């Protein structure tokens, strides 16, 4: 069996690395079926941290193809990806195309495969923010519609697809609840976590990230968030890994970051260490909300909506938008609250193995 995996961003490589390890383990233990995985990197997100060392440290196979597409608008980028991915698929003739999440690479891979009548498996299917202004929401909905296998991380995702009439889709099988491959990865990388160098840390600190355009490009929202972080910093250290672009915007808006411990973007293993050793996470990231949960840290989500409503329902994540008062209220509440982190919500760490078994018909 041949599988082509389409990836375009560093988080997707980390998720796919988990499935790649499960594929290698399957090949070692199975004599009647062998899986040949071909990895395609579209180049959607340039990431200086994705050097050869990244793949070695993360135990992730290097891509077999690098398409070098990135830096354009959504239409141009997706169109160029379609053309180049189609060429790869015509050459490789796989049985399956695997796509992850909700990037332009995800949609381009799914469209290119479906137009060639190649089966598509969508990992992280069924997630919905119900905000159609998000490009990611459009990508994930369209990818689900053309996929043959829909691998859902949560029951909420399954429910979303059923509400949309999945049983009436000609090409799709009912959604499969498999768990979250990010949880598999978090458990795997727990023992490989590395403390960032040259950062003076107090024993008790909170971790924050801000990167979404809805926050960074809106001066009022950014000012409210930073103001709340500054007030929190009067009680305990706030570590803020910040992209140079966001830092520049803050400086242009006259937003004072001096009370915060601002550092540059860090690698994944450094981020895992920071999450594990923090007391609380404040973020507008989708993935970091779950990683905080995996390492049993309360999370305050700096967005108006989230795909991970089960964390809200469990009381370990509070959705606050960009309101300073709401952020501080959530911080004070979570600081005093006894929380339970039921890891079974995301499958318990066997999602990748379950996915591989589905693909080879051994589920």
PyMOL commands that set and color helices and strands:
alter all, ss='L'
color gray80, all
select helices_A, chain A and resi 10-29+52-58+74-92+104-115+135-146+155-163+166-168+181-192+213-216+219-233+244-252+268-277+286-294+309-314+324-336+343-346+351-359
alter helices_A, ss='H'
color red, helices_A
select strands_A, chain A and resi 2-7+36-41+65-66+96-100+119-125+149-152+176-177+205-209+237-241+261-263+280-283+298-301+317-319
alter strands_A, ss='S'
color yellow, strands_A
deselect
rebuild
show_as cartoon
